[in-house]
Structure formats: structure tokens, C-alpha cells
Amino acid sequence: MHEIEIVFGLLFAVAALAVIAEKIKVAYPILLVLGGLAIGFVPGLPHVELNPEVVFLIFLPPLLTAAAWYTSWRDFRANLRPILLLAIGLVLVTTGAVAVVAHAAIAGMTWPVAFVLGAIVSPPDAIAAAAITERLSVPKRIVAILEGESLVNDATGLVAYRFAVAAVVAGTFSIWNAGLGFVLMAAAGVLVGLAAGWLIIWIHRQIDDPLVEMTGTILMSYASYLVAEHLHVSGVLAAVAVGLYHRWHSSEAITPMTRIKTISVWELFVFLLNGLVFILIGLQLPSILEAIAERSATTLIWYGILISAVVIGIRILWVFPATYLPCWSSRQLWQRDPSPPWQQVMIIAWTGMRGVVSLAAALALPLVTNTGAPFPDRDLVIFLTFCVILVTLVLQGLTLPLLIRRLKVVDDGNTEREEMEARLKAAEAAMERLEELIAENNTLKESAMVQWLRSEYEERIRQYCDVCIAMDTGNYEQLAALKVLQREAVATERRIVVKLRNQGMINDEVLHRLEHELDLEEVRLRG
């Protein structure tokens, strides 16, 4: 019973931190890392020792699959060059730079352990980046690059992490075998993930049960990871491939009700996993600090600041040349993809928050090597990882909004413009199909309800055309005012519907139906 109380207490702490984050308008990963730090010093809390293999299995597959599911494949391909330069080039450079500095500055840290540390802290976190940038008005391309980078760099960093850990555990390392193994593990992992993605889409097409389908999507994330690991290929890329394949085909294979419920369940699941991993590291902090107590607090703080500075500095030094040098060296590339303003590049350079993936990787370090000896500097690596996450999330996460305002970087409105154009084309196609059906059935021509439906689509098309014109002329103030009016109208509808239920004029089933429609409309207006 005591353990159950602890679990519920931890979940309550996660929820409370999220509420506070929403109240003070701060991305919740920032408060989670601070909350995890604070919990570590609360007296009387139990000591937690996590099984390293279980940590990877529980936390990583769904987090990676969810990140892939929300990635736009079109935007990913359009920004493939900067994404790969960040997700592969920068991750490997950061891994090497951290390893060099850690080996030189940290007394007693061997090269293999230094590379393990570098691989752990090299990939920025998709959840942290999304949680922070979604509150900010930035061009869609910046968001697409950051999301694409966070998706691929997890795979790059974690595969490098596997090889680095294997070198420490086994005591041997071959760069040739590691390079060849990287390619083979990556390719085979993607194939496993695509096969799992095809299977879950096939299951969606065979049944129409939201609960079963939701359960299947979560289990398939874990299954793809487990199968890939059993075959000794990349479970990380398998989990990513499942998310990409599932998202691409879900629009045709999943019913609307299942899709709405699945997204809600996945958002809750990912949120709880993010919260729990930060709380669990907080519970482990006392034992970690005790294990590294032979080093002074000043020395440990210096190590944490140094490694964090390397992680932040390398990103800034890498992003600007990686952005401009390819364009300057190729006229064709410059014409096809002109260099972005330096202000946007600076935003990408400063958005390198580390998060739950790095933390899970650190917690998953083996306890012993093949010889039975303790994994060297394991507690120090976990401590330094937490320091990097703390510094990047708090420093960069809290200063990013200020930097965006100072650089005067604003949303280019491309997403809203594409949305409205899609709405217009869909409405025009629906109107055309409606006219075909009316022409085929003479009894429908004189129907008042059919005329109402036709006028509804005609009015909708006219409104969409007006909005597109306003966007083309840059009249965003009018559009913002329109959204305010729409939200107020929806709120009024909601109050009236609830009042009708309270007066006994409608039952709760009718209320729920109308509420569902109003909820969807309000979510759209806030998007």
C-alpha cells in the first residue's frame, strides 16, 4: 500500500507542476526539471533504484513514436538538409566535443565514459522544444526544423550511445565496426518499424473499436522496439518509423472518433511519462550525490557548468556555418533555398534544450561491466546529464521568448494560409459533389433542407475567400479580431446549452453532443 501511495503522490506532483506552469505561462518541462530537483531534497522520501533496461523500455518507445507522429513529412523533406546537418552532424560533433572536454577536465574520466556522456547530452529534446515553441509566434519553418531535428537526432544520439556504452562494458571498440554497425542497425530498425506500422494500420482497417485501436497503437510502439532490440537492430528507429508510417496512413485508416480519442490518450500518456522520469531522477538524486561525495560541491558545479557551456556553445558555433556555407558554395542551392535571416538562425541556435530522452538514457546506464566491476563514473554521468538538462531548459527555455521579441521574429502565417486554402478547396469540392447528387435525384431539387445545405456551403466558400483575401493583403489585425468574436460566440453558445440542460429542456446526452461540437470549434479557433 505504501508503494501505491508513493506512485499516486508522484502523479499528483506532476499534475500540480503542470498546473503551476500553465498559470505562470511557462513550458511544463521547465517546472518538471525544477520540481524533480526539489523533490530530491524532501526528507523522508524513499530511495528509488530503477532497472536500467526497464527505463529504456518504459519511457523511450512511446515518446519517440509520439514525436514522429506529430512530425510533418512534407516539411521534413522540404527541410531535409538543415535537419540532417543538425540531427547527424551536430549530434556527432557535440558528442566528440563533450568527450574531449570531459576527458580533459574531469579527473579520472576515461575516453569511453566521456563519449557515453557526450552521446547522452548531444540530442536536444523534441518534447521540450515543442512545449516551448508552441507558445511562441515563430515562422513555421523554424518549428519544422526543430521538430525534424529532435526526431532524427534522438536516433543518432542513442545509437551512438549504444556503441559507447558497449565500449565501456566490453572494454573494446572499433570505429570501423561501429560505423558499419550504425548503418546496418539503422536500416534494419527502420524496416522493423515500417512493418509494425503496416500491421497497426491493417488492424485499424479490420475493426472499428476506439478502445482496442488506442491500445493497439501504444502496444505497437513497444512491440516494434522490443522486436528490433531482440533482432539486435535499432529499436529507437523502429519506434520512430512506426510513428511516421502510422501518421501518414492514419487519415484514411482511422475513423474520426478513434482519431480524436487516440490523440487525447497519447497526449496524456506522453505527459505522464515526461513527468515521471523527472520525478524519478529527483528521488535518485540523494543516492547519486552520495556516490559522488568524494568530489567537492564546487567541483561538481564547475563540471556541470562546463559541460553545459560546451553543449550550448557548440550548437551556436555549428548552426551559423551549417546554414550559410552550403548556400554560399552553391548558386543553385541558394536560388532553390535562399539563406534565412540571421535572426531566425539565432533562434534555432538557441533552441537546444535537453530533456527526457537524455535523462532516460542516463538512467539506463548499466550498473556493471562484463567483468562485474561497477560501471565507471555512472553516478557522475547521471548528475552531469541532469545539470545539462537543468541549465538548457531553465536558461534557454526562459530566455527564448525574450530573444524572439528582441530579434522581432514573428510568425509568417503560412500555416494559417495553407489551412484556409485547404478549407476552401475542400468546401468547393463538397459543393461540386453536392450538385452532382442533387442533379441525380429530382426529388431533392425542391427540398428546403437541401437548399439550406447548399446555401450553407455557398456561405462557407464566400467566407473562406474573404479570409484568404485578408491574408494576401496582410490584414492580420482584422483576422485576429474575427477570431476573438468567434471565440466569444462559441462561449455564448456553450452558456446557453448548459442553461438549457439546467432548466431541464435538454438531457445530458444532447448536452454532450453539442458540447463536443463546441469543444472542437474552440480548439480550432485556438490553434
N, C-alpha and C positions, 0 to 999 in steps of 0.2 A: 504493500500500500504506500510505503514511503517513496518508492521509486515512481509510482504513478503520480503522486502529488508533485514530485520534482518536475516530471515531464509537463504537467499542466501548468506549473509555475513558470517554466521556461517559455511555453507558448503564450502565456499571459504577458510575460515580459516583452516578447517580440511584438505582440499586438499593441501594447502600451507605447513602445518606442515608435511604432508606425503612426499611431495617433498623434503623438507629440511632433513627429516630423511633418505631418500634414498641417498641424496648427501653426508651426513656425515657418512653413513653406521651405523645408529643407528635404532633399532627397533622402529616402529612408536608409539606404546603405551607410550614409554618414553617421546617423544616430545608432545604427546597429553595431558598427565597429566601436563607437564610444561606449555604448551600453555593454558590449562584451568586455571591454577593458574595465569598466566599473564593477561588473559582476564578479570579476576575478578577485576583487579585494573585499567582497562581502564576507564577513566571518560566519562560519557555521555551514557553509555550503559544501556539498560532498565533493570528493575527489573523483574526477572522471578520467578513465583510461579507455580510449577508443581503439578498436581493432583497425590497423591501417588499411587492410584490404576492404573492410566493410565501409570505411569512409568514402573511398573512391566509388564503390558500387552504389551506395545510397544517394550520394549528392550529385555526382557528375553527370550520369546519363540524362536525367530529366532536364537539368539546367542547360546542357548543350543542345538537346533536342528542341527545347523551347526557344533558345536563341536562334536556332536555324529556322524554326517555323515562322518567326517574325521577320526574317530577312527577305527583302525583295530581290528575287532572282534577276529581274531586269536591271535594277540599279546595281546589283552586284557585278553583273557582266559589264555594264557601262563604265564602272569604276575599277575594273579588274587590275589595271596597272598600279594605281596608288594603293589599293588594298593589299596586293601581293608584296609590294615594296615594304609596307608596314608589317604585314602579318607574317612574312617569312624573313625578309631582310632585316628589319628592325629587331624582331624577336631573337634571331641568331646573334646579331651584333650586341644586343643588350645582354644576352646570356654570356657571351665572351667577355664583355666589359666588366660586368659584375664579378665574374670569376677572377679576372685579373686583379681587380681592386680588392676583393675579399681575400684572395690568397696572399696579397702583399701586405694588407693592413691588419688582418685578423690573425693573431698569434696562434699557430698550431693548425690552421685550417689547410687541409690538403687540396690539391688541384681537383680531384674528383668531387669532393664535397662542395668546393667553390662553384663548380659547374652545376651541381644539383641546385644550389641556391640561386644561381643565375637563371636556370631553366624555370624555377618556380616563380620568380618575381618578374620574368620577362613579358608575359602576356597581359595586357590590360583586360578588364572585365566587361563583358557585354551588358550584364545586368546593371552594373554601376553606371556605365556610360548612358544607357537608355534611360535610367531613372533620373539622371541629372539633365540630359539634353531635352527630354520630353517636356520639361517645364520652361524651356528657353526657346526664344524665337530665332532660329538659325536656319540657313539655307538647307534644303533637303539633301543636297549633295554631301554636306558635312556629316549629316546623320547617317546617310547611306555608307559613306566611307568608314565611319566609326563602327557601325554595326557589322559591316563586312569584315573589317579588320578583327574585331573581337571574336567573330565566328571562326575565322581561319587560324588566328594566332593561338587560340586555345589548343588547336590540334598540333600546331608546330611546337609550341612550348611544352606540351605534355608528352609528345613523342620524344623530344629531346630530353625531357625529364626522365622518361623510362630508361633511355640509354645511359644517362648519367648515374641514375640510381643503380642500374645493373653493374656499372663500372665500380661503384663503391662496394656493392655487395659481393661481387665476384672477384674484385681486385685486379681485373684486366680490362683493357679497352683497345679497340681497333677502329680508327676513324674510317677506314675503307668499309669494314663490315657494318659500321654504324650508318654510313651514308647509303649503302646498298639496302640495308635493312629498313631504313627510313622509307625509301621509295616503295619497297615491296609491302611493308606493313600498311602504308598509307593507301596504296591502290587496293589491296585486299580488304582493308577496313571499309572503304567506300563501297565496294561490291556487296559486302555483307549488309551494310546499311540500306543500299538500294533494294536488295532482295527483301529485307524486313519491311521497307516502305511499301513495296508492291504488295506484300502479304496483307498489311493492315488496310490498304485501300481495297483489296479484294474482299476482306471481311466487311468493310463498310457497305459494299455493294450487295452483299448477301443478306444483311439484316438491317432492321430499322428499329433499333432499341438504344436510345441515347446512353443509358447507364452502362450497357455492355460495351458499346463503342468507346465511351470515355475510358473505361477500364482498360480496354484493349490498346488504346493509344499510349497510355502510361506504361503498361506492361511491355509493349513492343520496344519502347525506348530502352528498358532494362534488358530485354531479351537480346536485342541487337548487340548491346555492349557485351553481354555475357558470352554470346556465341563467338563474337570476334576475339575476345580475350582467350576463350578456350582454344581457338584456332591459332593463337599467338600472333594476331594481327591487331591493328589499331581499333580498340573499342571506342576511343574518342571520336574518330572519323566515322565510325559506324553510326554512333548516336547522332552526329551532325547530318549525315546523309539521310537518315530516317526523317529528320525534321524537314529537310529541303524537299524530299520527294513527297512527303505527306502533304505539305503546304501547297505544292504545285498542283496536285490532283484532288485536293480536298473539296474545291469548289464544285466539282461535278459529282463526287462520290458520296458526299456527306449531306444529309438533309439540313435545312436551315435551323431547326430546333436543336439538333445534335451539335451543330457548329457553335451556336450561341452558348449552350451548356458546357461544351468541351473547353472553349476559351476561358470561361469563368473558372472552371475547375483547375485548369492548368495555371492560371494566374495565381490562384490561392496556393496551389502546391509549390510553385516556384518561390513565392513569397515566404512560405513557412520554411522551406529548405534553406533559403538565404539567411533567415533569422536564426535558425537553429545552429547553423555552422558557426556563426559569430558568437552566439551564447556559449556553445560548447568550448570554443577556444578560450573564452573567458574563464570557464570552470577549470581549464587545464593550466591557466597562467601561473597559479601559485606553485605547482609542481615544476613547471618549466623554469621559473625564476629560481627555484630552489636548486635545480640541477645545474644552473649556470652561475651559482652564487660565488664561485671562486673568482669570477671577474667582477670588478667594481661596477657600481651603478653608472658612474661617469663613463667608464669604458664601454659599457653596453649601449648607453645612449649615443655615444660617439659613433659606434658601429652602425646603429640604426639610422642615424642622420646621414652618415657617409654613403651607405648602400642606397638609401632613398634619393640622395642627391645624384648618384650615378644613374639611377633609373630615370629620373626626371630630365637630367642634363643630356643623356644620350638621345632621348627622344627628340628634344629640341634641336640638337645638332644634326640629327638624321633627317628630320622631316623637310626642312627647307631645301637642302641639296637634292633630296629624292624627288621633290616636287618640281623644281625648276631646271635642273641639269638635263633630264631627258627631253624637255621641251626645247631648250636652247640648242641641244645637239642634233635635233631632227626637225627640219622645217615642216615636213608632212605631219608629224605628230603635233607640232604647235598649231597648225591650221585645223587639224581634226579635234584637238583638245587643248585650247589655249590655257595658259597658266592662270590659275585663280589669283585673286588679290591676296597680298601678303597677310591681310587681316584674317582671312579665312584659314590660311595655312597656320597662323599662330594659334587659332582656336584648336585645330587638330593637334598641334604640337603640345598644347597644354592639357588636352583631354586624354590623359593616360592613367586613369585611376585603376588601381589593382583591387581585386575583390575576392569573391567567394571561391573562384577556381584556384587561385594561388593558395588560398587558405586550406582548401580541401587537399591540394597536392602536398602541402607541408605536413598536414596531419596524417597523410597516408604514407609517410616515410617508414620504411621497415624498422623494427625495433633492433634487429640484429643482422649481421652479415652472414655469409655462408660458413664462416669459421666459428660462429657462435658468439663473436665479440659484439658489444653494443655498436649500433650504427654511429660512427663518429660525428660529434657535434650536432646530433639530431635536435636537441632542445634549443641550441643556439640558432639553427636554421629556422625553426618554427618561430622563435622570438623575433628574428630579423624580418621574416615574412610578415608578421603582424605589424611590425614597425613600418614597413614599406606601405602596407595597406592603410594604416592609420594616417601616415603623412600624406600619401597621394589623395585619399578620399577627403580628408579634412582640409588640407591646404589647397589642392587643385579644385576639389568639389565646391568648396565655399567661395573661392575667388573667381571661378569660371563665370558666373553671372555678371560680376563686376567687370571682368575683362571683356565680355561680349558687349556690354554697354559702352565701355570706354573706346573700343575699336569700332563701334557703330555698325556691327554686323547684324543684319536683320533677315528675316525670312523672305525668300524670293517669291513666295506664293505659288510655286509650281505645283505643289501637291493639291492645293485647293482648286487651281485652274484645271488640272487633269481630272479631278473629281467631278467638277461641274460639266466638263466636256463629255465625260463618260455618262453622267446622268442625262444629258441632252440627247446623246446618241441612243441610249437605251430607251428613253421615252419616245423618240421618233420611231424606233423600230417597233416598239409596242403599239404605237398608234397605227403604223402601217399594217401590222398583223391584225389589229382590231378591225380595220376597214375591210380586210380580206374576209374575215369571219362574218361580218355583217352582210357583205355582198353575197356570201354563200347561203345565207339564211334570210329570206324575205320577211319572216315574221319578226325579226329583230329590228328592222329598219324604223318601225314606228314606236318602238318601246321607249317609254320615258326614261327608264333606268339605263338603257343603252345610250341614249342621248346624254344623260348625266355623266356616264363613264367617258364618253367621247369628249365632252366639254372639260372634264377633269384633266384628261391628258393634254388637251389643247392649251389649257391654262398653265399646266406644269411646263410644257415646252416653252411657252412665252416667258415664264419666269426664269427658266434656265438661260434663255437667250439674253434676257436683261442682265442677269448676273455675269455672264461671260463678257458682255459689252463693258460692264463696270470694271471688270478685272483688266480687260485690254486697255482701258483708259486710265488705269491706276487709281480708281476711286475706291480705295480700301476703307476710308472712313465711313462711307455710306454702307459698305458691306458689313463692317463691324457693328454699326448702329442697327442694321437689319437683324443680325444675329441676336443682339440684346432684345429687340422686340419679339423675335421668335421664341426666345427662352422665356420671356415674361408671359407670352401667350400660352405656352405649354404649361407653365406653372399655374396659370389661371384654370386651364382645363383640369389639371390634377386636383386643385382645391374643390372644384365643382363636383367632380366624380366622387371624391371622398365624402363630400357633403351629401350627395345623393345616397350613398351607402349608409351614412349615419342616420339619414331620415327614413331609411327602410324602403326607398324607392327602387333600389337595385340590390341584388345579393352579392356576396363576396366573389363568386365566380365571374360575374360581369365586371366587377371592380378589377380583378386580377388581369382579365383580358385587356381592358382599357389601359390599366397601369403599364402593362408590358409594352403596348404600342407607344405610350408617352415616354417610357424609360428609354426605348430605342431612339426616339426622336431627340430626346435631350442629350443622349450620348453623342449622337451625330452632330448636334449643334455645338457641343463642347470639344469636338475632335479637332 
